[in-house]
Amino acid sequence: MNAITDNPWIAEEAAAEAQAESQAGRIKIEREQIKLEKRLCREVGRAITDFNMIEEGDKVMVCMSGGKDSYTLLDILRKLQKRAPVKFDLVAVNLDQKQPGFPDHILPDYFKSIGVDYHIETQDTYSVVKRVIPEGKTTCGLCSRLRRAILYSVADKLGCTKVALGHHRDDIVQTLMLNMFYGGRMKGMPPKLVSDDGKHVVIRPMAYVPEKDTIRWAQYQQFPIIPCNLCGSQDGLQRVAVGEMLREWDKKFPGRIESMFRAMGNIVTTHMMDPELHDFKNARATGIADPDGDMAFDPEEMPVAPAFAGGVQVVQLS
């Protein structure tokens, strides 16, 4: 027996109060969703402008994996398409790699439901990868190369001028760290590039978008997510390890990922070690002052990172 609902004197008041609380919760979620949508559109639009990603008359092929990021990319590009200063077309493309158990109806059904042009390319790369890569070894490298070649051919077939990928800011920073840790080189994931054969322009419109925003947007929009069971679920992947490391670091020191991302666009080549970027061998004293010259003896003005003591953040003032 419920003392509140069974009491006719207060049951109606309790129901009204519960309804008001539920409505307030819905309003709060709607406000957060609107703010997130505006932020996503702003950041994607800013990246497109900064790197001249989409131009008048472009036909953009949006590569759809069925993950949260590609769904978000397609959704935001469709919103921007309605008010962009240039006219461009979109076509959603999915490569069905014939993975066992892959729900091949989900993406076509979704594309039809939103009324977007789409193309499903079916190529059995799964069998190739499983045949070539020994059991237990990482399949991502070969899978990625096969997928890229196929998608380029599809872009040609569909007459697409740009190939849009759903990589976000965190992917870009992770790639930088992976190349540093395992490849011994300073190389990231550019927001725009021309393919090796010179025929395709690849763009990453979500270069400024943090992953946490694509996660939240996918939840709000309830996209029919398709998990990757071929490579994304493999344990011990280097990218997974680096991603976990960066997320943990960002929890302890908020803003670190954003700072690293900004650093990728603020490179001082004279203070690195690549002789292809700076002529160290022929560096000579000229007797002429250079405001951009050596600062080895100048104090570095670095922000003081917050310290943590007993789980409590301690702000150090310099």
N, C-alpha and C positions, 0 to 999 in steps of 0.2 A: 504493500500500500504506500502511495506517495502522498505525503502530508500536504504538498502544495497543489498538485494537479487534482487531487480528490477534494479539495476545499473550494466550493463554488464561489466563496467570497474573494479569493485571491488568485484563482486559476487564470482568469481572464487577464489580470494585470501581469502575471508572470509570463504568459504567452506573448503579450504585447512587448514586454521588456526583451524577451528572447528574440523576437522579430526585429526590434530596433537594433539590437547588437549585431544580428546577422546582416542587416542592411548596412550598418556602419562598416562592417568588415568588407563587404562587397565594394563599397564606395572607395575604401582605402586601397584595395587591390586594383580597382579600375584606375585610380589616380597614379599608382605606381606603374601600371602597364602603359599609360599614356606618356609618362615621363621617360620610360625606357624606350618606347617607340621613337620619341623625338630624339633621344640621344643616339640611338642606332642610326637613324636617318642622317643626323648631323655628322656623325663620325664617318659613315660610309661616303656621304656627299663630299666631305672634306678631303678624304683620300682620293676620290675620283678627280677632284679639282687639282689637288697638289701634284698629282702625277699624270694628269691628262689621260685618264684611263679609258673614258668613253667619249666618243666624238659623234658629230652629226652623221646620221645614216648607218651607224654601226649595227651589226647583228651580233649580239653577245650570246655565246654558248655558256650556260650556267651548268657546271658539272655537278650532278646530284648523286651523292652516295647513299642518301637516306639517313644521314646523321644530322645532329642538331645544327651544325655549322652551315651545311649546304642548304638546309631548309631555311635558315635565317637569312642567308645570302639572297636566295631567290625571293623571299618575301619582301625584304627591304628594297631590292632592286625594282620590284614591281611597284612598290609605293613611290619610289623616286621617279620612276618612268612617267608617272602621271603629271609631275610638275617640273621635270628637268628642263633646263634651257635648250637642250638639244633633243632631237627625236632619235630613238634607237629601238631596236627590236630585241626580244628575248626568246630564247628557246632552251628549255630544260632538257638535259641529256643525262641519261643513266646508262652505265655500262653493266649489264648483267653478266657477271663472270662465272655463272653456273656453279656457285657454291652450293653444296648440299643443304637443303632446307631453306634456301633463300626465298622469301615471300615475294615472288615476282609480280604480284597483283597490286601491292601497296602503293608504289610510286605512280603507276599509270592511273589508278583510281584517284589518287590525290591530285595529279595534274588535271584530270578531267573535272574534278570538283571545283577547282579554282579557275578553270578556263584558260590555262596557259599552253602555248605550243610546246610539244615535247617530242622526244625521240628516244626509243629504247634500243640500244645496241647490244646484241647478244654475241659474246665471244667466250669460249670455254678456256679462260686463262687459268682457272683453278687446277685443271688437270695438268697443265704445263708446269705450274709452280710446284705441285706435289710430286711430279715426276722428276724434276730437276733438283729441287732442294731436299737435302737429307732430312729425315724425321728429327724434329727438335730444334732445327736451325731456323733462324729468322727468315721469313718469306717476304718481308716488306719491300726489300730492294728490288727483287725481280718483278714482283707484282706491280710495283710502281712504274717500272720501265715499260712493261707490257701495256699497262693501262694508259700511260702517256702517249705511246705510239698510236694506239687505237683511237684515243680521243682526238688526236691531231688529224687523223684520217677522216673521222666523223665531221670535224670542223670544216675540212675541205669539201666534203660531200654536201654539207648543209649550207655552204657559202658564208660561214661565220667569220667575222673580222677580228673578234676578240674571244678569248677563252678565259672565263672567270672561275676562279677557284675559291673555296670557302675557308682558306687559312686566316686566322685572326692574329692579334698582337702576341698572344702567348706562344702560338706556334712559331712565330718569327724569332722570338727570344730563345725558345727551346732549340731551334736549329742553330743559332749562333753558339749556344753552349755545347751542343753536340759536336759541332765542328772543332771547337776549341779543345774539348776534352778528349775526343776520339780521333779527330782528323788532323790536329796540329795546324789549323788554319783559321783565319778570321773571315768567316763566310756565313752569311745569313740567308734569308729568304726574301728576295726583293719584291716590292709591291707591284712592279711591272717589269717584264723582260721579253726579249725576243728569243724564240726557240732556236736551237742549234742550227736548224736548216734555214733559218731566216724567213720562214713562211708564216709564222704564227706569233701573235702578241698575247702573252699570258698576263692577266691582271688579278690582283688580290684586293678587291674593294673593302674587305673588312680588316685591312692592315692596322687600323687604329682601334679596333674593337677588342676589349678584353674578353677572355673566354667566359667569365662569370655572367656577362650580359647575354651571350648566346644561350647559355644554360637556362637563364631565367626566361628569355623570350620563347624558347622551345617549350618550357613548362606552361607559360601563359597561353600560347597558341595551340598547345596539345598536338604537336606534330606527330605523325605516325612514325616514330623512330625505328630504323632497322639497324641492329647491332652488326658489327663486322666480326664474323667468326673465323675469318681466314688469317688476318694479321693483327687486328686490333686487340684480340683477346689473348694473344700470346704473353705468357708471363716473362718477366725479366727483360723486356725490351729496353734498350738504352733510352729511347725517347720517353717512355713511361717513367723511368727512374729519374730522368732530368726534370720532367714535368712535376713529379711529386716533390723533388728537392726545391724547385722554384716556388711552388705553392706553400710549402712549409716555411721557406725563407720569407715570403711575402706576408705570412701570418705574423711572424715575429717582428719583421721590419716592414710595415706597410709602405708601399710606394717603390720598393726595390725593382720590381719588374718594369714599372713605368719608367724609372730612371735608366735602366739598362736599354730599354727600347729607344729612348731619346738619344742615348749615346751612339746608337747605330747610325743616326743621321747627323752626328756632330763629331766627325772623325778628324783628328789633327794628324795628318800624314807625316809631318816632320818629326813627330814624337812617337812614331811606331818604328818598325824595323824592316820594312819592305823596300828594298832598293829599286823596285820597279815603280814605286810611287814617289820616291824621293832620292835624289842623287847624293847619297852620303859620301861616296868616294871623292867627289870633287868639291865637297864643302870646304871653303877657304874663308879666312878672315879678310874682309874687304875694307874695314875701317869705316864703313857706313852703318849707321844705326838702323836696326830693323825692329819695329815694334812687335812683329810676329816671330822674332827669333827665339833663341834658347831662353827658357824660363827655369832652368835647372836649379837656380839659386833663389828663385822667388817663392814665397810661402804659398802653398796650395790652400785655397779657401774651400774646404770641404764641409758640407753639412755634418753636424754631429749626429751619428746614429743613436736612436734610443736604446738605452741599456735595460736589461730585464733582471730583476732581483726577486726571487721567490714567486715568479709568475706575474709580478706587478711591473708595469712599464715605468721606468724612471727616466724623466726627461732631463738631459744634461744641458746646461746653459753655458755657452762659451763666451 
